[in-house]
Amino acid sequence: MNSEPAQQRLQRENLQFAGSGGVSQGNADRGFRPAFRDSETRRIYPSCFADGRAAPFHLVDGLPAEAVEARDPRGRVTRIKATVVSGFIRDGRFYTRDEARRAVETLH
């Protein structure tokens, strides 16, 4: 089990890929949409607000129960499965953050 809280994990990843195609701001204009993939089940989850609307950045509150390990008393996601990774969807394909970063570099 990944003990890192979901928000902290996303913030760390955003810092790691800041200024590159590995974050939404660096790839949205190239057709990438934030998403998550469970490496265990291979299911892909587009990033959504809790009400199901598409989110323009990585947001865990719209993840389904099978991808979530813990929620706070208000129902907000506090921990996601360790097998769930953030990335992006483009043209029906899932890209990890690093794959998206490299793809954006080659699209320039």
DSSP file (Angstrom, degrees, kcal/mol; ACC not computed):
  #  RESIDUE AA STRUCTURE BP1 BP2  ACC     N-H-->O    O-->H-N    N-H-->O    O-->H-N    TCO  KAPPA ALPHA  PHI   PSI    X-CA   Y-CA   Z-CA
    1    1 A M              0   0    0      0, 0.0     2,-0.6     0, 0.0    80,-0.1   0.000 360.0 360.0 360.0 136.8    0.0    0.0    0.0
    2    2 A N        -     0   0    0     78,-0.2    78,-0.1     1,-0.1    81,-0.0  -0.734 360.0-165.3 -82.1 120.6    1.2    3.5   -0.9
    3    3 A S        +     0   0    0     -2,-0.6    -1,-0.1     2,-0.1     0, 0.0   0.519  54.7 107.9 -87.2  -4.3    1.2    5.5    2.3
    4    4 A E  S    S-     0   0    0      1,-0.1    76,-0.3    76,-0.1    -2,-0.1  -0.596  77.9-113.9 -77.0 127.0    1.5    8.9    0.5
    5    5 A P     >  -     0   0    0      0, 0.0     4,-2.4     0, 0.0    74,-0.2  -0.275  24.9-117.9 -58.6 146.5   -1.7   11.0    0.6
    6    6 A A  H  > S+     0   0    0     72,-2.4     4,-2.3     1,-0.2     5,-0.2   0.890 111.5  47.7 -56.1 -47.5   -3.2   11.4   -2.9
    7    7 A Q  H  > S+     0   0    0     71,-0.3     4,-2.3     1,-0.2    -1,-0.2   0.893 112.4  49.7 -64.3 -39.2   -2.9   15.2   -2.9
    8    8 A Q  H  > S+     0   0    0      2,-0.2     4,-2.4     1,-0.2    -1,-0.2   0.896 109.7  52.1 -65.0 -40.4    0.7   15.1   -1.8
    9    9 A R  H  X S+     0   0    0     -4,-2.4     4,-2.1     2,-0.2    -2,-0.2   0.919 111.0  46.7 -61.9 -45.3    1.5   12.5   -4.5
   10   10 A L  H  X S+     0   0    0     -4,-2.3     4,-2.6     2,-0.2    -2,-0.2   0.895 111.7  51.3 -66.2 -39.9    0.0   14.7   -7.2
   11   11 A Q  H  X S+     0   0    0     -4,-2.3     4,-2.2     2,-0.2    -2,-0.2   0.907 109.6  50.2 -62.8 -41.6    1.8   17.8   -6.0
   12   12 A R  H  X S+     0   0    0     -4,-2.4     4,-2.4     2,-0.2    -2,-0.2   0.923 112.0  47.5 -62.4 -44.0    5.1   15.9   -6.0
   13   13 A E  H  X S+     0   0    0     -4,-2.1     4,-2.1     2,-0.2    -2,-0.2   0.900 109.9  53.0 -64.9 -40.6    4.5   14.7   -9.5
   14   14 A N  H  < S+     0   0    0     -4,-2.6     4,-0.5     1,-0.2    -1,-0.2   0.895 111.1  46.6 -62.4 -39.6    3.5   18.2  -10.7
   15   15 A L  H >< S+     0   0    0     -4,-2.2     3,-0.7     1,-0.2    -1,-0.2   0.909 110.5  53.1 -66.5 -41.5    6.8   19.6   -9.3
   16   16 A Q  H 3< S+     0   0    0     -4,-2.4    -2,-0.2     1,-0.2    -1,-0.2   0.877 120.6  31.7 -60.6 -39.1    8.8   16.8  -10.9
   17   17 A F  T ><>S+     0   0    0     -4,-2.1     3,-1.6     5,-0.1     5,-0.5   0.270  85.7 143.8-105.6  10.3    7.3   17.5  -14.3
   18   18 A A  T < 5 +     0   0    0     -3,-0.7     3,-0.1    -4,-0.5    -3,-0.1  -0.175  69.8  18.6 -52.5 139.0    6.8   21.3  -14.0
   19   19 A G  T 3 5S+     0   0    0      1,-0.3    -1,-0.3     2,-0.0     2,-0.2   0.594 113.4  88.0  77.7  10.7    7.5   23.2  -17.2
   20   20 A S  T X 5S-     0   0    0     -3,-1.6     3,-1.1    84,-0.0     6,-0.3  -0.716  95.9 -92.2-130.4-179.9    7.2   20.1  -19.4
   21   21 A G  T 3 5S+     0   0    0     80,-0.3    -3,-0.1     1,-0.2    82,-0.1   0.358 107.6  85.4 -75.2   5.9    4.6   18.1  -21.2
   22   22 A G  T 3 <S+     0   0    0     -5,-0.5     2,-0.3    78,-0.2    -1,-0.2   0.361  85.9  60.0 -88.9   4.8    4.2   16.0  -18.1
   23   23 A V  S X> S-     0   0    0     -3,-1.1     3,-1.2    -6,-0.2     4,-0.5  -0.925  92.7-112.0-128.3 156.9    1.7   18.4  -16.7
   24   24 A S  H >> S+     0   0    0     -2,-0.3     4,-2.3     1,-0.3     3,-1.3   0.872 115.4  55.9 -56.0 -41.9   -1.7   19.5  -18.0
   25   25 A Q  H 34 S+     0   0    0      1,-0.3    -1,-0.3     2,-0.2     4,-0.2   0.783 108.7  49.6 -62.5 -25.9   -0.5   23.1  -18.7
   26   26 A G  H <4 S+     0   0    0     -3,-1.2    -1,-0.3    -6,-0.3    -2,-0.2   0.485 124.6  22.5 -93.0  -3.2    2.3   21.7  -20.8
   27   27 A N  H X<>S+     0   0    0     -3,-1.3     3,-2.0    -4,-0.5     5,-1.5   0.516  87.5  95.6-140.5  -7.3    0.3   19.4  -23.0
   28   28 A A  G ><5S+     0   0    0     -4,-2.3     3,-1.7     1,-0.3    -3,-0.1   0.863  86.5  57.6 -58.9 -36.0   -3.4   20.4  -23.1
   29   29 A D  G 3 5S+     0   0    0      1,-0.3    -1,-0.3    -4,-0.2    -2,-0.1   0.587 102.0  57.5 -71.7  -7.6   -2.9   22.3  -26.3
   30   30 A R  G < 5S-     0   0    0     -3,-2.0    -1,-0.3     2,-0.1    -2,-0.2   0.260 126.5 -96.8-102.8   9.0   -1.6   19.1  -27.9
   31   31 A G  T < 5S+     0   0    0     -3,-1.7    60,-0.3     1,-0.3     2,-0.3   0.592  75.5 143.1  90.0  11.6   -4.8   17.1  -27.2
   32   32 A F      < -     0   0    0     -5,-1.5    -1,-0.3    58,-0.1    58,-0.2  -0.673  30.7-163.7 -85.7 139.9   -3.7   15.4  -23.9
   33   33 A R  E     -A   89   0A   0     56,-2.3    56,-2.8    -2,-0.3    24,-0.1  -0.986  27.5-107.1-123.3 132.8   -6.4   15.0  -21.3
   34   34 A P  E     +A   88   0A   0      0, 0.0    13,-2.5     0, 0.0     2,-0.3  -0.280  53.6 150.5 -61.3 141.0   -5.5   14.2  -17.6
   35   35 A A  E     -AB  87  46A   0     52,-2.3    52,-2.8    11,-0.3     2,-0.3  -0.935  36.2-128.0-157.6 174.6   -6.3   10.6  -16.6
   36   36 A F  E     -AB  86  45A   0      9,-2.2     9,-3.4    -2,-0.3     2,-0.4  -0.956  14.5-159.1-131.0 150.9   -5.4    7.8  -14.3
   37   37 A R  E     -AB  85  44A   0     48,-2.3    48,-2.8    -2,-0.3     2,-0.8  -0.999  15.0-139.8-133.0 135.5   -4.6    4.1  -15.1
   38   38 A D  E  >  -A   84   0A   0      5,-2.7     4,-3.0    -2,-0.4     5,-0.3  -0.839  11.5-159.3 -90.5 112.9   -4.7    1.2  -12.7
   39   39 A S  T  4 S+     0   0    0     44,-3.1    -1,-0.1    -2,-0.8    45,-0.1   0.694  89.5  54.2 -68.2 -17.8   -1.7   -0.9  -13.7
   40   40 A E  T  4 S+     0   0    0     43,-0.2    -1,-0.2     1,-0.1    44,-0.1   0.918 124.5  20.8 -80.0 -47.2   -3.2   -3.9  -12.0
   41   41 A T  T  4 S-     0   0    0      2,-0.1    -2,-0.2    42,-0.1     3,-0.1   0.614  94.9-132.7 -96.7 -14.8   -6.6   -3.9  -13.8
   42   42 A R     <  +     0   0    0     -4,-3.0     2,-0.2     1,-0.3    -3,-0.2   0.527  54.9 148.9  70.1   8.9   -5.4   -1.8  -16.9
   43   43 A R        -     0   0    0     -5,-0.3    -5,-2.7    -6,-0.0     2,-0.4  -0.500  37.7-146.2 -73.8 141.8   -8.5    0.4  -16.5
   44   44 A I  E     -B   37   0A   0     -7,-0.2    -7,-0.2    -2,-0.2    -1,-0.0  -0.919  10.3-166.1-111.6 135.1   -8.2    4.0  -17.5
   45   45 A Y  E     -B   36   0A   0     -9,-3.4    -9,-2.2    -2,-0.4     3,-0.1  -0.953  16.6-137.4-122.9 110.3  -10.1    6.7  -15.6
   46   46 A P  E     -B   35   0A   0      0, 0.0     2,-0.3     0, 0.0   -11,-0.3  -0.381  39.2 -97.5 -59.7 144.9  -10.4   10.2  -17.2
   47   47 A S        +     0   0    0    -13,-2.5     8,-2.6     8,-0.2     2,-0.3  -0.505  57.6 170.3 -69.4 127.1   -9.8   12.9  -14.5
   48   48 A C  B     -D   54   0B   0     11,-0.7    14,-0.8    -2,-0.3     6,-0.2  -0.943  37.4-110.1-137.5 155.7  -13.2   14.1  -13.3
   49   49 A F    >   -     0   0    0      4,-3.1     3,-2.3    -2,-0.3     6,-0.1  -0.377  50.7 -96.6 -71.3 165.6  -14.8   16.3  -10.6
   50   50 A A  T 3  S+     0   0    0      1,-0.3    -1,-0.1     2,-0.1    -2,-0.0   0.782 126.3  57.5 -57.7 -27.8  -16.8   14.4   -8.0
   51   51 A D  T 3  S-     0   0    0      2,-0.1    -1,-0.3     1,-0.0    11,-0.1   0.407 122.9-103.5 -86.4   3.6  -20.0   15.1  -10.0
   52   52 A G  S <  S+     0   0    0     -3,-2.3    -2,-0.1     1,-0.3     2,-0.1   0.292  74.8 137.9  96.8 -10.4  -18.6   13.5  -13.1
   53   53 A R        -     0   0    0      1,-0.1    -4,-3.1    -5,-0.1    -1,-0.3  -0.431  65.0 -97.0 -68.1 143.9  -17.7   16.6  -15.1
   54   54 A A  B     -D   48   0B   0     -6,-0.2    -6,-0.3    -2,-0.1    -1,-0.1  -0.367  37.6-142.4 -61.4 135.6  -14.3   16.4  -16.9
   55   55 A A        -     0   0    0     -8,-2.6    -8,-0.2   -21,-0.2     4,-0.1  -0.828   8.0-142.8-101.3 140.0  -11.5   18.1  -15.0
   56   56 A P  S    S+     0   0    0      0, 0.0     2,-0.3     0, 0.0    -1,-0.1   0.385  86.7  29.2 -82.5   6.1   -8.8   20.0  -16.8
   57   57 A F  S    S-     0   0    0    -23,-0.1     2,-0.4   -24,-0.1    -2,-0.1  -0.897 108.6 -63.8-150.6 173.8   -6.2   18.7  -14.4
   58   58 A H        +     0   0    0     -2,-0.3     2,-0.4   -48,-0.1    28,-0.0  -0.540  56.9 168.2 -72.2 123.0   -5.6   15.7  -12.2
   59   59 A L    >   -     0   0    0     -2,-0.4   -11,-0.7    -4,-0.1     3,-0.6  -0.985  24.2-164.3-140.0 123.2   -8.3   15.4   -9.6
   60   60 A V  G >  S+     0   0    0     -2,-0.4     3,-1.9     1,-0.2    -1,-0.1   0.660  74.8  82.9 -85.4 -16.2   -8.8   12.3   -7.5
   61   61 A D  G 3  S+     0   0    0      1,-0.3    -1,-0.2    16,-0.1   -12,-0.1   0.704  89.5  54.4 -65.1 -18.0  -12.3   13.0   -6.2
   62   62 A G  G <  S+     0   0    0    -14,-0.8    -1,-0.3    -3,-0.6    -2,-0.1   0.412  81.4 115.6 -93.5   1.9  -13.9   11.7   -9.4
   63   63 A L  S <  S-     0   0    0     -3,-1.9   -16,-0.0   -15,-0.1     5,-0.0  -0.433  70.9-111.2 -70.4 145.1  -12.2    8.3   -9.2
   64   64 A P    >   -     0   0    0      0, 0.0     3,-2.1     0, 0.0     4,-0.4  -0.298  31.5-100.9 -73.1 163.2  -14.4    5.3   -8.7
   65   65 A A  G >  S+     0   0    0      1,-0.3     3,-1.4     2,-0.2    -2,-0.1   0.815 118.3  63.4 -54.1 -36.4  -14.5    3.3   -5.5
   66   66 A E  G 3  S+     0   0    0      1,-0.3    -1,-0.3     3,-0.0    -3,-0.0   0.674 105.1  46.7 -68.1 -14.1  -12.3    0.5   -6.9
   67   67 A A  G <  S+     0   0    0     -3,-2.1    14,-2.3    13,-0.1     2,-0.4   0.459 100.7  83.4-100.3  -3.8   -9.4    3.0   -7.4
   68   68 A V  E <   -E   80   0C   0     -3,-1.4    12,-0.3    -4,-0.4     3,-0.1  -0.831  45.7-179.0-109.3 137.2   -9.7    4.5   -3.9
   69   69 A E  E    S+     0   0C   0     10,-2.6     2,-0.3    -2,-0.4    11,-0.2   0.748  72.2  10.1 -98.9 -32.8   -8.2    3.3   -0.7
   70   70 A A  E     -E   79   0C   0      9,-2.0     8,-2.6     5,-0.0     9,-1.7  -1.000  53.5-170.2-151.8 149.1   -9.4    6.0    1.7
   71   71 A R  E     -E   77   0C   0     -2,-0.3     6,-0.2     6,-0.3     5,-0.0  -0.941  27.3-117.5-131.0 154.9  -11.8    8.9    2.0
   72   72 A D    >   -     0   0    0      4,-2.8     3,-2.4    -2,-0.3     6,-0.0  -0.320  45.7 -87.8 -82.8 175.8  -12.2   11.5    4.7
   73   73 A P  T 3  S+     0   0    0      0, 0.0    -1,-0.1     0, 0.0    -2,-0.0   0.740 129.7  55.2 -58.8 -23.0  -15.5   11.9    6.6
   74   74 A R  T 3  S-     0   0    0      2,-0.1     0, 0.0     1,-0.0     0, 0.0   0.482 121.8-106.1 -87.3  -2.4  -16.8   14.3    3.9
   75   75 A G  S <  S+     0   0    0     -3,-2.4     2,-0.2     1,-0.3     3,-0.0   0.466  71.7 142.7  93.4   2.3  -16.2   11.7    1.2
   76   76 A R        -     0   0    0      1,-0.1    -4,-2.8    -5,-0.0    -1,-0.3  -0.564  58.4-106.4 -78.1 140.6  -13.2   13.3   -0.3
   77   77 A V  E     +E   71   0C   0     -2,-0.2    -6,-0.3    -6,-0.2   -70,-0.2  -0.461  41.9 168.0 -67.7 129.7  -10.4   11.0   -1.5
   78   78 A T  E     +     0   0C   0     -8,-2.6   -72,-2.4     1,-0.4     2,-0.3   0.609  67.5  22.7-113.0 -23.1   -7.4   11.0    0.7
   79   79 A R  E     -E   70   0C   0     -9,-1.7   -10,-2.6   -74,-0.2    -9,-2.0  -0.982  62.6-162.0-149.0 132.9   -5.6    7.9   -0.6
   80   80 A I  E     -E   68   0C   0     -2,-0.3   -12,-0.3   -76,-0.3   -78,-0.2  -0.742  42.3 -79.7-108.4 162.1   -5.6    6.1   -4.0
   81   81 A K    >   -     0   0    0    -14,-2.3     3,-1.6    -2,-0.3    -1,-0.1  -0.251  36.0-124.6 -57.3 145.1   -4.4    2.6   -4.7
   82   82 A A  T 3  S+     0   0    0      1,-0.3    -1,-0.1    -3,-0.1   -79,-0.0   0.748 111.0  60.7 -63.1 -23.6   -0.6    2.3   -5.2
   83   83 A T  T 3  S+     0   0    0    -45,-0.1   -44,-3.1     2,-0.0     2,-0.6   0.520  83.7  94.1 -83.5  -5.2   -1.3    0.7   -8.6
   84   84 A V  E <   -A   38   0A   0     -3,-1.6     2,-0.4   -46,-0.3   -46,-0.2  -0.797  58.0-174.0 -91.6 120.7   -3.1    3.8   -9.9
   85   85 A V  E     -A   37   0A   0    -48,-2.8   -48,-2.3    -2,-0.6     2,-0.2  -0.875  21.2-123.4-115.8 146.9   -0.8    6.2  -11.7
   86   86 A S  E     +A   36   0A   0     -2,-0.4    11,-0.8   -50,-0.2   -50,-0.2  -0.608  51.6 119.2 -86.5 149.7   -1.5    9.6  -13.1
   87   87 A G  E     -AC  35  96A   0    -52,-2.8   -52,-2.3    -2,-0.2     2,-0.3  -0.804  51.1 -83.1-172.7-145.6   -1.0   10.4  -16.8
   88   88 A F  E     -AC  34  95A   0      7,-2.8     7,-3.3   -54,-0.3     2,-0.4  -0.974  16.9-134.5-147.2 156.0   -2.9   11.5  -19.8
   89   89 A I  E     +AC  33  94A   0    -56,-2.8   -56,-2.3    -2,-0.3     2,-0.3  -0.945  26.5 168.3-111.1 136.2   -5.1   10.2  -22.6
   90   90 A R  E >  S- C   0  93A   0      3,-2.3     3,-2.0    -2,-0.4   -58,-0.1  -0.943  71.0 -12.0-147.6 126.8   -4.5   11.3  -26.2
   91   91 A D  T 3  S-     0   0    0    -60,-0.3     3,-0.1    -2,-0.3   -59,-0.1   0.863 129.0 -53.8  50.9  40.8   -6.1    9.7  -29.3
   92   92 A G  T 3  S+     0   0    0      1,-0.2     2,-0.4     0, 0.0    -1,-0.3   0.480 115.4 112.1  78.9   2.5   -7.4    6.8  -27.2
   93   93 A R  E <   -C   90   0A   0     -3,-2.0    -3,-2.3     2,-0.0     2,-0.4  -0.882  63.2-130.7-111.6 140.8   -4.0    5.9  -25.7
   94   94 A F  E     -C   89   0A   0     -2,-0.4     2,-0.4    -5,-0.2    -5,-0.2  -0.739  22.7-168.9 -88.0 135.8   -2.8    6.3  -22.1
   95   95 A Y  E     -C   88   0A   0     -7,-3.3    -7,-2.8    -2,-0.4   -60,-0.1  -0.982  17.8-132.9-121.1 133.4    0.5    8.1  -21.6
   96   96 A T  E  >  -C   87   0A   0     -2,-0.4     4,-2.6    -9,-0.2    -9,-0.2  -0.292  39.9 -98.7 -67.7 170.6    2.4    8.2  -18.3
   97   97 A R  H  > S+     0   0    0    -11,-0.8     4,-2.4     1,-0.2     5,-0.1   0.915 127.0  48.0 -60.0 -41.6    3.6   11.7  -17.3
   98   98 A D  H  > S+     0   0    0      2,-0.2     4,-2.4     1,-0.2    -1,-0.2   0.901 111.1  50.0 -68.0 -39.8    7.1   10.8  -18.6
   99   99 A E  H  > S+     0   0    0      2,-0.2     4,-2.4     1,-0.2    -1,-0.2   0.899 111.5  49.1 -63.6 -39.9    5.7    9.4  -21.9
  100  100 A A  H  X S+     0   0    0     -4,-2.6     4,-2.6     2,-0.2     5,-0.2   0.916 109.2  52.8 -64.6 -42.8    3.6   12.6  -22.3
  101  101 A R  H  X S+     0   0    0     -4,-2.4     4,-1.9    -5,-0.2   -80,-0.3   0.937 112.7  43.8 -56.2 -48.4    6.6   14.8  -21.6
  102  102 A R  H  X S+     0   0    0     -4,-2.4     4,-1.7     1,-0.2    -1,-0.2   0.885 112.3  52.8 -66.7 -38.6    8.6   12.9  -24.3
  103  103 A A  H  X S+     0   0    0     -4,-2.4     4,-1.2     1,-0.2    -2,-0.2   0.914 108.7  49.6 -64.3 -42.6    5.7   13.0  -26.8
  104  104 A V  H  X S+     0   0    0     -4,-2.6     4,-0.8     1,-0.2     3,-0.3   0.896 107.5  55.4 -63.8 -39.6    5.3   16.7  -26.4
  105  105 A E  H >< S+     0   0    0     -4,-1.9     3,-0.6     1,-0.2    -1,-0.2   0.887 109.8  46.0 -59.7 -38.6    9.0   17.2  -27.0
  106  106 A T  H 3< S+     0   0    0     -4,-1.7    -1,-0.2     1,-0.2    -2,-0.2   0.702 105.4  61.1 -78.9 -18.6    8.8   15.3  -30.3
  107  107 A L  H 3<        0   0    0     -4,-1.2    -1,-0.2    -3,-0.3    -2,-0.2   0.634 360.0 360.0 -80.9 -13.9    5.7   17.2  -31.4
  108  108 A H    <<        0   0    0     -4,-0.8    -1,-0.2    -3,-0.6    -2,-0.1   0.481 360.0 360.0 -75.4 360.0    7.5   20.6  -31.3
